[in-house]
Amino acid sequence: MRILKKISVLLLAAGLVFGLTGCPNGNGGSSGGDDFARYFEGSFRNNRTGSTEIVNVTNHDMLLFVGEVIIRANIIGGVRAGARANINFSGETDYTVGGFRLVRAVRRSEFEEFGANSRADHSAMVTFGEGRRFTTNITSTTDGDFQYVVNNRNRDFGLELRQNSPDGQVVAFLTRGELRRVIQTSSQDPITLFPVWVGFNRQTSSIVTFAPTGPLDAQETQPLRVTDNPTPLYFPRGGTTIIDFPISLPFATIRVQNNVVGMMMTFRNAGTQLRAESGFVGINSGRWESFEILPPAIPGTLNLNLIYGAGGAFEVPVRFPGETGMPGILTGYFYTIEVNQTGILGEPGGVTATLRRVGPIDTSQLVVGH
């Protein structure tokens, strides 16, 4: 009997040792079950009710992190490959007034193996707030047989690198001062990278982007095989950490408040439907969205209007109080549009959209990105 007890004790001890040595280093790892599955459930942090949407366009399940380090305690959710998921920030102290966070997306398989030493596949600044919504895409920067290396020399602002134009697809986000970021790609075709600096404006509660316009600010690179050593690109160019162009915002910010009960609307410049800073197009009843609007070439010819009803049932012109002509706007200014029902829906004057100039956008309220 004593021999059997001794064997049992030895087997138990061996099992404990195996269980401990079977876990990977860092804060990832599983003791056998799928202990990461809960992060992908809408019940985790009550994420199902969140208003910040993360769309995963990659082929990998992604864990989402906030904070300076990639550890399990900083996981705020997960999004499956090819799916979308909501994140709930209602517990944040600045939720009422509106705020932002930097979210890092890390492959689940990467975190399981490397824990705190994992590489982030993608990062993005997201906003949140009472009555607000936001959406952003996760793209992969760790897939492919080719690569290039980029550096954000500036220690004040986050940096979006966009493909082929300042309005192009975001191929990478670098945190302030982030160096030697390796971007993998499936193509060896040359790519032109346009730097767009990113901050959060507390005055307008929205993300602000601004970019230089000089001919040498964009940089072209030829991705090399991952076994090669590509020459790194530096933003800003020229050995400086300072953004040496004026932070004069080349647009106006317009906040549109939809007060018409039970009616969603879209905001247009002439016939072009505008996408809000949140990433959405429609403005639901009782909600507001912020838009960055470039001024017209000819002052006073900006044809701003709102479309209501299925299929664009009726159009509402945007006008300054007491004016009938199309409005002119100034770059670097903050405007609001209040939309109210003042008569019968669908009839002339049934809905009014009143444009007001609040004042200059205060660049001192521009909070630097992470």
N, C-alpha and C positions, 0 to 999 in steps of 0.2 A: 504494500500500500504506500509506504514512504517513497519507493522508487517511482510509482505512478505520479504521486504528488510532485516529486522533483522534476519529472519530465514535463508535467503540465506547466510548472513555473517557468521552465526553460523555454517552452514553446511560446508562452505569453510574453516573456521578455524579448524573444526574437521577433515576435509580431510587432511589439512597440518600436523596436529599433528599425524594422523595415518600414513601418508607417512614418517614422520621423525622417529617415533618409530618402524616402520616396517623394517628399515634397521638394519642389524647386526652391532656389534661393529667392530672396526678395519677399514681397508681400503678395505674390500671386500664389498659385498652387491649389490643389484640391486633395482631400484625403480619400478620394475614391469616388464620391458622388459628384453630381453636377452642382457644385456650390456657387457657380456663377449665374445659374439660370435666373435667380431671383432679381438680378439687376435688370433683366430684360422684361420683367413683368410690370404692367401698369400700376400694380399695387405698391411697388417699391417707391418710397417717398411720396406716395400718392401722385405719381407722375402722370397717371391717366388724365388727371384734371389740369395738367400744366398747359400753358399757352405758348411755350417756346418749342418749336418743332424742329427736329433734326432728321434730315433725309439722307439715308445711307445709299449712295449710288455705287458702292464698291461690292466686291464679291466676298467680303469678310464681315463676320459679326464684330461689332465695335463696342468697346466699353468707353464710357464718357467720364472725364475727370475735370475737376476744377482744382485750383490751388497750384502751388509752385512745384510740387513733386507728384510723381505718379505712384501713389500708394492706394491700397484698398480703401482706406478711410476717406479718400477724396473721390471715390466713385459716386456719381450722381445718377447713373442709369446706364442703359445699353440700348443699342438699336441693331436689329438683325440685318444681314446682308440683303440689299435690295429693298429694304422696308423703311418705314418712318416711325418715329416715336416722339412723344411729348416729354418735356422736362418741366418739373414744377419748381419755381423759384419763389413761391409765395411766402416762404419762411425767411427770406432775406430781409435785413433791416431797412433797406432802401426800396422795398417793393412798392410801397405806396406812391413815392415820388418818381420811381422808375430808375433803373440802373442797368449795368452790364456786367458780364463775366466773360473770361476767356475759357472756352471749353476745348479740351484736348481729346481727340479720338484715338484710341489705341486698339489694335487688333486683340481680340480675346486670346488667340493662340500666342501672341507675342507676350502678353502680360502673364499668362500661365507659365511660360518658360523663363522669362527674364525679370518679372516682378518690377521693382523700382528702377531697374536699368532698361526698361522698355523704351522703344522709339515711338514717338507720336506719329501717327499716319497723317493726321490733319489737325489743324487748329482753326478756331473761328471765334470772333467776338460776337456775342449774342446779347440782345436786350430783353428786358422784362419789365413788368409794371402792372399796376391795377388797371384792368380793362384793356391791356395791350396784348399783342401777339407778335410772334417773330418766327421766321423760318430760314433755314440755311442748309446747304448741301455739304456732305462729307465726301471728299474725293481722296484717292489713294496717292501717296508719294513714295511708297515702298514697293511698288510693283514694276517689273520690267527688267530688261537686260541692259539698259543704258542709263546713264546718270549725268547730272551736272550739279555743281556746288554753288550755293549762294550765301551771301552774308548781309545782315542788316547792321550796318555800322552805327546807326542812330540809336541812342539810348533813351529817347523820349517817346517814340511812336512805334506801334506795330506796323508791319509792312505786308501788303498784299502784292503778290507778283501776278500780273495778268497777261494772258497770252495774246500777242499780236496787236493789241490796242488797249488804251486805258479803260475801255468798257468791256474788254474781253473776259473770257473764262478765268476765274481765279485758280491758278495751278499750285499756289503755295501761300501760306501765311507764316511770317516770321515774327516772333515776339521781339520786343525792343532789345537791341544789342545781341540778338541771336546770331552766332557765327558758325560757319562750316556746316550748313544744313544741306544734306545730300538729298536730291530729288531724283527719284528713279522714274523712268518712262519706258513705254513699249516701243517708241519710235526713235530713230536716230536723225529724223528730219531736223534741220536748224529751227530754233524757236527764238522769237523776239519777246523779251520780258519787259513789261512796263511797270515801273514802281508806283504804287498808290498807297499813300500813308493813311493810317486809320486812327481815329480818336473818337471819344464820346463827348457830346456837348450836353452839359447839364441844363443849359438854358432851354434847349429844345427837346431834351430827353431822347436824343437820337444819335446813331452812329454817323460820324462825319468822315468823308473821304476827301483827300486833296492830292493833287499830283502836279509835278513840274511840267512845263511845256517845252523845254529846250530840246534841240535836236539830238543831244548826246545823253539825255537822261535814260532813254530806253537802251537796253543792251541785248545783243544777239549772242547766242551760244550754240555750239554743236555738241549734243549729248554724245558721250563716249561709252564704251563698254564698261560694265561694272568692275572689270579687272584693271582698267586703266586709271590714270590719275588726272582728272580734268582740272583745268585752270579755273580757280574760283572767281566768281563775279562779286563785286562789292557795290552796295547801294547805301548811301549816295556814292557816286563815282568820285575818284580823285583823291583818295587818302584822307577824307575828312569825315568826322562823325556828325557834322552839323548839316541840317537841312538849310541850304543857303539860298533858298528862294522864299519870297514873302508868303506867309500863310494868309493870303487874301483869297477868301473862298469864292470860286468862280460861279457860284450859283446862289439862288435864294432858297431858304427852307420855308415850306408852306405846310402848316398843320391844318388838316381838314376834319371838321367835327360834323358827323352826320346825326342830326337831331330828328329826322323824319321817322316816325314810329313804323316799324315793320317793313321798311324798305331798304334794301342794300343798294349801293351806288358805286360807280366807277368814276375816276377823275381822269380828264383828258386834256391834252394840249392840242387844239385843233382836232384832228381825227385820230391822234395817237393816244392810245391808252397808256397811262402812266403806272409804273410799279412803285409801291411805297418802299421806304427804307426798311420796313419789316420783311420785305420779300413778297408780300401779298399784293393783289390788285384791287379786289373789292373792299369796300368799307361798310361794315355791318351797321345796322341801326344802333344808335347810342354809343358808337365807338369813334375813335379818331385815328388817323394815320398821318405820318410825316412824309413829305416828298421834297427832293432836291430838284429845282427847276432852273434851267438855263434861261437867261433873258433873251428876248428876240433881237434880231439884228436891227430892227427899226423900233424905237420906243413906242409903246402904246398900241402894239399890234399883237399882243399875246392873247390868243383865243382860248382861254381856259373855260372849261364847261364840265358839267356833271351829267352822267347818263343814269336814268332810273328805269326800272321795270325790265321784264324779260325781253331779250332781243333789242334793248334800247328803246323802250316805249316812248320816252320823252327826254328832252335835253333841257338842262338848266344852265343859263349863262352865269359866269362868275363876274361880279362887278364891285367896284368900290361903292360905299354908301352914297346915294344921290346921283350916281353917274350912270350913263347908258352906253358909253363907249368901251371898247376893249381896254383892259388895264395894262399899264406898264409896271414892271417890277425892277428892283435894283439888286445887283449882286451883293452878297454879304449881308442881306437883311432877312429878318424873320417876319413871316406873315401868318395870319390865321384866316380860315374860311369857316364861317358859321352857316350851316345849312338847316333851314327851318321850313316847316309847312305853314303857309300863310293863306291858303285857299284850298280849292278842290284839286286833288292830284290829277295830273295830266292836262290841266288847263293852264293857259298863260298866267304867270304870277302865282300859281298854286304852290310852288316851292321857290324860295329865294336862297341865293348863295352869296353871302356878303364877305368881301375881301377887306382885310384891315392890315395895315403895316404896324407891327409892334415896335420895331427898331432894329438897329444894327445887331448882327450876331456877335456876341462878346467872345472873342477868341481866348480871353483869359478863363472862360468857362470850359475850354476844350481840355478834357481830361485825357492824359496820355494813355495809349494802349498798353497792354501787358507785354 
